[in-house]
């Protein structure tokens, strides 16, 4: 039983942190004005929406733990690393497809069993929040860097695109687990795509993270 204690403890911390973040986003503490939503309604009654994160300007927090890329931010950020092995925490500003900042996003990822998993919370003031999760495709970002003979955190110039979502849903899309306010009772799928153009001398990536959601009202 002792051999299972540490994995269960880490999993509990991950679930607890995601639960706390979800609680903060699900409770409507302030009545925010609703920003204009750029949504495309599809024939199957699903709603397609695109979000963008610009790197490095939209980075709010990055634990840098077990990620290699990008580097820890802020530089003096202190986390209990011994209690959170392989856990990577990232917070970003979130933009719509027109480039306007419309909310914040949190991404938590960790290796569980033989694969890496990631979860997102997208919080859109005045509209609500979306809870997303997926299994990392092709070993994640570090594996892709290694395949290209690039060292995580080291300066480089170039360009590549990596879809990080993988799963049983067609096209390897991740799963929308639910949401609040206008996203209540919604499910669906999403893709998370990184388009990188390089890394600077401080280990900060340049490029974009693009999240495309297809939300469907559940019966």
C-alpha positions as CSV (number, residue, x, y, z in Angstrom):
1,X,0.0,0.0,0.0
2,X,2.9,2.4,0.7
3,X,3.9,2.2,-2.9
4,X,0.6,3.7,-4.0
5,X,0.7,6.5,-1.4
6,X,2.8,9.0,-3.4
7,X,0.9,8.7,-6.7
8,X,-2.4,9.0,-5.0
9,X,-1.2,12.0,-3.0
10,X,0.0,13.7,-6.2
11,X,-3.2,12.9,-8.0
12,X,-5.2,14.2,-5.1
13,X,-3.2,17.5,-5.2
14,X,-3.8,17.8,-9.0
15,X,-7.6,17.1,-8.6
16,X,-7.8,19.5,-5.6
17,X,-6.1,22.4,-7.5
18,X,-8.3,21.9,-10.5
19,X,-11.3,21.7,-8.3
20,X,-10.4,24.9,-6.5
21,X,-9.8,26.7,-9.8
22,X,-13.1,25.4,-11.2
23,X,-14.9,26.6,-8.0
24,X,-13.5,30.1,-8.4
25,X,-14.5,30.2,-12.1
26,X,-17.9,28.6,-11.6
27,X,-19.1,31.1,-8.9
28,X,-20.4,34.3,-10.3
29,X,-18.7,36.7,-7.8
30,X,-19.0,39.8,-10.0
31,X,-21.5,40.8,-12.7
32,X,-19.1,41.4,-15.6
33,X,-20.1,42.9,-18.9
34,X,-20.5,40.3,-21.6
35,X,-17.9,40.7,-24.4
36,X,-19.0,40.1,-28.0
37,X,-18.6,36.4,-28.9
38,X,-17.3,35.4,-32.3
39,X,-19.2,32.1,-32.7
40,X,-20.0,30.1,-35.8
41,X,-23.2,27.9,-35.5
42,X,-22.8,24.6,-37.5
43,X,-25.6,22.6,-39.1
44,X,-25.5,20.0,-36.3
45,X,-26.3,22.9,-33.9
46,X,-22.9,22.9,-32.4
47,X,-21.1,26.2,-31.8
48,X,-17.6,26.7,-33.1
49,X,-15.4,29.2,-31.4
50,X,-11.6,30.0,-31.6
51,X,-9.4,31.4,-28.9
52,X,-5.8,32.5,-29.2
53,X,-2.9,32.9,-26.7
54,X,0.1,34.9,-27.9
55,X,3.5,33.9,-26.5
56,X,5.3,35.3,-24.6
57,X,3.2,38.4,-24.1
58,X,0.1,36.6,-22.8
59,X,1.9,34.5,-20.2
60,X,0.8,35.2,-16.6
61,X,2.4,32.3,-14.7
62,X,4.4,29.3,-15.6
63,X,5.8,26.8,-13.1
64,X,8.4,25.6,-15.5
65,X,8.3,22.3,-13.6
66,X,9.2,19.2,-15.8
67,X,8.3,21.3,-18.9
68,X,11.7,22.5,-20.1
69,X,9.8,24.9,-22.4
70,X,8.9,27.5,-21.5
71,X,11.1,28.7,-18.6
72,X,9.7,29.5,-15.1
73,X,7.8,32.8,-15.0
74,X,8.0,34.9,-12.9
75,X,11.6,34.0,-12.3
76,X,11.1,34.2,-8.5
77,X,8.1,31.9,-8.5
78,X,8.3,29.3,-5.7
79,X,6.4,26.1,-5.8
80,X,6.5,22.9,-3.6
81,X,8.4,20.9,-6.2
82,X,8.9,17.8,-4.1
83,X,5.1,17.5,-3.5
84,X,4.2,18.2,-7.2
85,X,6.4,15.9,-9.4
86,X,5.9,16.3,-13.1
87,X,3.1,18.9,-12.6
88,X,3.2,21.8,-15.0
89,X,1.0,24.9,-14.2
90,X,0.5,27.6,-16.8
91,X,-1.8,30.7,-16.7
92,X,-2.4,32.9,-19.7
93,X,-4.5,35.9,-21.0
94,X,-7.1,34.6,-23.4
95,X,-8.0,36.3,-26.7
96,X,-10.7,35.9,-29.2
97,X,-10.0,35.2,-32.9
98,X,-9.9,39.0,-33.5
99,X,-7.0,39.4,-31.0
100,X,-9.0,41.1,-28.2
101,X,-8.3,39.9,-24.6
102,X,-11.6,38.4,-23.3
103,X,-10.6,36.3,-20.3
104,X,-7.9,34.1,-18.7
105,X,-7.0,30.5,-19.2
106,X,-5.3,28.0,-16.9
107,X,-3.5,24.8,-18.1
108,X,-2.4,22.1,-15.8
109,X,-0.6,19.0,-17.1
110,X,1.0,15.9,-15.5
111,X,2.2,12.5,-16.5
112,X,-0.1,9.8,-15.1
113,X,0.5,6.1,-15.8
114,X,2.2,5.9,-19.1
115,X,0.9,9.1,-20.7
116,X,0.7,12.8,-20.1
117,X,-2.7,14.5,-19.5
118,X,-3.7,18.1,-19.5
119,X,-6.7,20.1,-18.3
120,X,-7.8,23.6,-19.2
121,X,-10.1,26.1,-17.5
122,X,-11.2,29.0,-19.9
123,X,-12.8,31.8,-17.9
124,X,-14.7,34.4,-19.9
125,X,-16.1,37.2,-17.7
126,X,-19.8,37.8,-18.4
127,X,-20.1,34.5,-20.2
128,X,-18.9,31.8,-17.9
129,X,-16.2,29.1,-17.9
130,X,-15.3,26.0,-19.9
131,X,-13.6,22.9,-18.4
132,X,-11.6,20.9,-20.9
133,X,-9.2,17.9,-20.7
134,X,-7.2,15.7,-23.1
135,X,-4.4,13.2,-23.4
136,X,-1.2,14.7,-24.8
137,X,-0.5,13.7,-28.4
138,X,2.8,12.1,-29.5
139,X,4.5,12.4,-26.1
140,X,3.9,16.2,-25.8
141,X,6.0,19.2,-26.6
142,X,9.3,18.0,-25.3
143,X,9.1,14.8,-27.4
144,X,8.4,16.9,-30.5
145,X,11.4,19.1,-29.7
146,X,13.6,16.1,-29.3
147,X,12.5,14.7,-32.7
148,X,13.6,18.0,-34.2
149,X,16.9,17.9,-32.4
150,X,16.0,21.0,-30.4
151,X,16.8,21.3,-26.7
152,X,14.0,22.5,-24.5
153,X,14.7,26.0,-23.1
154,X,17.6,26.6,-25.5
155,X,17.4,29.5,-28.1
156,X,16.4,28.5,-31.6
157,X,14.7,29.9,-34.7
158,X,12.3,28.1,-36.9
159,X,8.6,27.2,-37.2
160,X,6.5,24.2,-36.5
161,X,2.9,23.3,-35.6
162,X,1.9,20.7,-33.0
163,X,-1.6,19.6,-32.2
164,X,-1.4,18.6,-28.6
165,X,-4.8,17.1,-28.1
166,X,-5.3,13.3,-28.6
167,X,-8.2,11.0,-27.8
168,X,-10.9,8.7,-29.0
169,X,-12.9,11.6,-30.5
170,X,-12.4,12.0,-34.3
171,X,-9.4,14.0,-35.3
172,X,-7.9,13.4,-31.9
173,X,-10.0,16.1,-30.3
174,X,-10.0,16.7,-26.5
175,X,-13.2,16.6,-24.5
176,X,-15.3,19.5,-23.1
177,X,-16.4,18.4,-19.6
178,X,-18.8,21.1,-18.9
179,X,-19.0,24.8,-17.9
180,X,-21.0,27.5,-16.2
181,X,-23.4,30.3,-17.1
182,X,-23.9,30.2,-20.9
183,X,-21.8,27.0,-21.1
184,X,-23.9,25.2,-18.5
185,X,-25.0,21.7,-19.6
186,X,-22.7,21.9,-22.6
187,X,-20.3,19.2,-23.8
188,X,-18.4,18.8,-27.0
189,X,-14.8,18.7,-28.2
190,X,-11.8,20.9,-28.8
191,X,-8.3,21.1,-30.3
192,X,-5.2,22.7,-28.8
193,X,-2.6,23.6,-31.4
194,X,0.8,25.2,-30.7
195,X,2.4,27.2,-33.6
196,X,5.9,28.1,-32.5
197,X,8.5,30.3,-34.3
198,X,11.4,30.0,-31.8
199,X,12.7,30.4,-28.3
200,X,14.7,33.4,-27.0
201,X,17.8,33.4,-24.9
202,X,15.7,33.4,-21.7
203,X,13.9,30.2,-22.7
204,X,10.6,32.0,-23.6
205,X,8.7,30.6,-26.6
206,X,7.4,32.8,-29.4
207,X,4.2,31.9,-31.3
208,X,0.6,31.1,-30.5
209,X,-1.6,28.6,-28.7
210,X,-4.9,28.2,-30.6
211,X,-7.9,26.5,-28.9
212,X,-10.9,25.7,-31.1
213,X,-14.0,24.6,-29.2
214,X,-17.1,22.9,-30.5
215,X,-19.7,23.1,-27.8
216,X,-23.0,21.1,-28.0
217,X,-25.9,21.4,-25.6
218,X,-26.4,18.2,-23.7
219,X,-29.9,16.7,-23.2
